[in-house]
Amino acid sequence: MRPSELLCPRPEGLYCPPGDFFIDPVRPVARALVTHGHSDHARAGHRAVLATGQTLDIMALRYGDGFAGSTQAAGFGETIDLNGVAVTFHPAGHVLGSAQIAVEYGGLRIVASGDYKRAPDATCQPFEVVRCDVFITEATFGLPVFRHPPAREEADKLLKSVAQFPERTHLIGAYALGKAQRVMRLLRDAGYDRPLYIHGALAKLSDYYQSEGIDLGELEPATVETGKKGDFAGAIVVGPPSAFQDRWARRFPDPLSCFASGWMRIRQRAKQGGVELPLIISDHSDWDELTATIRDTGAGEVWVTHGREEALVRWCELEGIAARPLHLVGYEDEGD
């Protein structure tokens, strides 16, 4: 069997003809296998969804209980038979519940990794290398310029700024699923034990993380209506990046703008966004992690999707690994 007969791109997403299912489809389909809860991969309206239990919980929080006709939870390492195709979910290290999906049929194994990272993260299951014939990798940061520093160093940089400017409110832009909770946990692990103030858009997901045993410490609503503006001097406020572009952010005393993202490696991007303190914290693998993972899987063929596809394809070719871009559309960088 050729790999393209087991998985192939279609307008709806990556399709498995023998199993009759899609992986992370961008349009409603009869059966969807979902790698994780970010909205560019997990959409509502499918007739049936198979994902990890945590991803299903997150989808219900984001879309409501009726987000799919039916759901089935997959445990990590559990093999599920779909029309003779063996499907197994393995940790991806991206956000809570995120998974790689291994598809095996006719002696061929393809791993669709979804979004993944190799860096340590106390808020989700660590990435698991899965040996395979074909590895489908993201390439969000698929250029050699992207090399992420240790996230702990970025948390220390933030706390140093808080100590230097005790009269200012540090506003951290962080995506609502995964990044925000990771930043909170990094601060706790760095010894910050004061309350963290969060935008209302983060409350449900942060509560869910706490319910899953991930200690984020004391979280308080970031509202000035119940107190005085000066109450937030020296405080850390975490919210979605969009919240800091409206009047809500200007309610705090002398706010200092921070943004937690792998894109903060690009100074011009931080400057254009008015970010005073860029924090290079990413939930995606950097260049070194991408190339190391390809080697670790032992794959003889690599398919590259959503990101800087050309550079990673070229690297594979120079390493003697067959590679091609998938050119899938509809995937953004919500969890960067």
N, C-alpha and C positions, 0 to 999 in steps of 0.2 A: 504494500500500500504506500502510495506517495503521501507526504504530509498534507498537501493541498486537498487530498480527498478526505482527510480527517477533520481539518479545520480550514476554513476559507473566509475571506472578508466578503460581506454583503452590505448593502446600504443600512440594514438594521444593526449590524455589528458582526462580530466573529461567529461564524456558524459551523456547527458540527453536523454534516449530513447523516452519517449512520446513527447518531444519537438523537437527532432532531431537536437540538437545543442551541441557544445562543449564549455567549459569554459577554456580560456587560452591554447588552443591546441598548442603542440610543432611541429606539422606537418600541412601542408595545408589541410583544410577541407572545406566542403560546407558552413557551417555557424558557425562562431566563435563569442562568447561573450568574450570581453577582459576587464580585471579589470583595467589595467593601462599600461602606455607606456614603461616600461622597457623591454628590448629586450628579456629577458627570458620568458616574459608573452605575449608580443605583437610582433607577427611575421608577415611578409609579405606573400602574396600568397594565402590567403583565398578567397573563392568565394564571401562571404558576411561577413561583420564585424558589430557587434552591440557594441557600447561603448559610454561613455560620449563624448560630443562634444570636450572637451579639450584633451581627450585621442586620438581621431581621428586626431585632429590637430597635436599632438605630433608625431603620427605615420607617418603622411604625411611629417613632417619636417625630420624625421629620415630615411624614406624609399622612399620618393617621392610620388607624388599625386596618382600614380597608384598602391599603395600597396595592394589593394583588388579590387575584381570585382565590389562590391557595398558596401556602408556604410550606416549606420543609427545611428543617434545620440539619446542617451537616456538621458533624464533629471533626476536629482536626485528626487526620490520619484514617478516617473512616472511608471505606470504599463503597460507593453507591453505583449500582448498575442502571444505566439508562439505555435501553434498547441494545444491550450487549456491549456498550461502551463503559469501561471502568473509569469513574470519576472520583478523585480524591482531593480534599482541601488541605492545604499546608500553610502555616503562618507566613505572612508577608512582611511583618514588622512595620507596616505603614501607619495604621491607626488601630484602635481597639476592634478586634474581630476580623481584621483584614486577612485575606487569604490569597495564595496562589492556587490555581486550579490545574491539576494534572489530569490529562485526558489520555486514556490508553486503549488501543484497539488494534487487532491484527499484528501484535508484536511491536507496535510503534507507540512511543510516549511523547506527548507534547505538553509542556508546561506553560500556561498563560499566567504570568506573574502579576498582572494588574499593576498597581503602584506598590513600590517596595523600598525599604531602606535597610542597611546593614548596621547602622550606628545604634548603640544602646538606647533604649527607651523604656522607662519604668511603667509607661501607661499602656503598653500593648505587648502581645506575645512576640518574641524575637524571631527574625527571619530564619527559615529552615531551607538549607540547600537541598534541592531535589534533582537527582541525576536524571537526564532525559536525552532524547534524540534531537528534539527541537525545543529551543527556549525562546519564548516571546517576551521581550523586555521593553519596558518604557525607556524613554530617553529625555525626560524633562530637563535634566541637567547634563545632557550628553555632549558636552564640550570639555576639553582639557582645562579650560580656565576655571571650571567649577570644582573646587575642592573645599568641602565644608570643614570649618574648624570644629573641635569638640564642643558640643552644646553646653557643657558645664562651664567652659570658658566664657561663653556668651552670657550665661546667667550671672557669672561673677562680674562681668562688665556692667550689666544692668544694676546690680546691687551696689557697685562702686559709685555709679552715677547717682543712685538714690541717696547714698551717704554724702556725696558732695553737694547735692542740691536739695536739702531737706525742706525747703519752702515750696518746691514744685511738685506737681502731680505727674507721675510717669504714666503715660497712656500707651499701652502695648496693643498694637493691632495684631490679631492672631485669628486664623480661621476657626470657625465655631466647633468643628469636629476634628479632634486629634491635636491640632497645633496648640489651641488654647489650653487644653488640659495638660499637654506636655510641658508648656511653659510654666504653668502653675506648679507641677510636680518638680521641675528643675529648680525652681525657687525654693521649694520646701527642702529638697535634698541639699541645697546650698546653705541651709540654715535660717532662711527667712520664715519667721513664725508669726508675723503680724497678719491681720486679716487681709485677704486679697479682695478687691472690689471688682465685680463683674457686671457687664452689660446684660440686660435681660435676655438677649438672644443666646447667651451661653448657658442659661440656668438649667434647662431640661437635660441637655447633654452632659453637663458637669455633674448634675445629680445622678445621672445614670452611671457615669464613671465611678462615682463614689459608691454606688450600690453594688458595683462589680468588684469592690475591694481595692480600688485605687484611691489612696488617701491624698486629697488635694488640700487638706487643712481647712481653716475657717474661711468661708466665702460669704461676702456680704453684697447686697445689691448696690450698684454704683448710681445712686440717685441723690441729687442735692436737695430735692423737695423736702425731705424729712430732716435736714440739718442745714448747717451753714456752709457756704462755699469753702471757708477756711478749714473745715473739718477734714478736707482731702489733701491738705498740705503734707507732702512727704509720702503720700499713699501711692500704691501701685494699682492701676485700673486696667483690666483686660477686657477687650471687646473685639467684635469683628471689624476688619479694616474699614468697611463702609461707614461705620458709626463715627469714626473720627474725622469724617469729611463734612459733617453737618454741625448744627448749633449745639448739639448735645455735648460735644467735646469742649466747647468754649465755656461751659459752666464751671470748669475746674480751675483752681488757682495756678496761673502761669504754667499751663500744661507743656510737658516735654514729650514730643512725639517719638514713639518707638515702633518698629515693625519687625516681627519675627518671620523671616522668610529666607529661603535659599537665594532668592533674587537680590538680596541685600549685598551679595558679593559684588554686584555692579554698582559702583558708587554713583554713577549718573542717574540710575533708576531711583536710588534713595533720595538724591537731591531733588529730582523732579517731583517726587511724591511728598516733599517737605518733611522728610524723616530726619530728625536730629540725631537719633541714636539707632542706627541699623543693627539688628541682631541676626546674624547668619545662622538661623536654626531651620532646618529643612526636614520634612518627612519623606523626602525622596532621596535616592542614592545619588552621590556625586560621581564624577567621572571615574575615579579609582574604584569605587564600589561597584559601579556598573561593569567595568571590564573584569574585575576580580570575580564577580558573580558568574559572568559568562564562562570564564575558565572553570570555576568550581562545578558548574553543572555538567561539564563534559560534553555539552551539546555539539554535534557536528554541523548544525545549522541554526541560525539565529534570525528571528524576525523582529524588526524594530518598529515601535509604534509610539504615537503621541509625544513628540518632542523634537530634539535635534537629531533626526534620524540619520542624515547623511554621514556625519562624523563617526558615529558608532558603527555604521555599516562598513565604512572605509577601514576602521580599526580592525574589525573582524576579518576583512579580506586580507589585510596585511599579516594577520595571525594565522592565515590558512583556514579560516572558518567561513563556510558559505553563509551569506547574509543578504537580506533584502528588506526594504521598508514596506510596511503594510499600508501606509497612508490612510489609516482609519480616521474618520472625522467625528467631531462631537465631544472630544475629551479635552478638558481644560486643565488648570493647575490649582484647583480649589484647595488641595492639601499641601501646597508647596512649603 
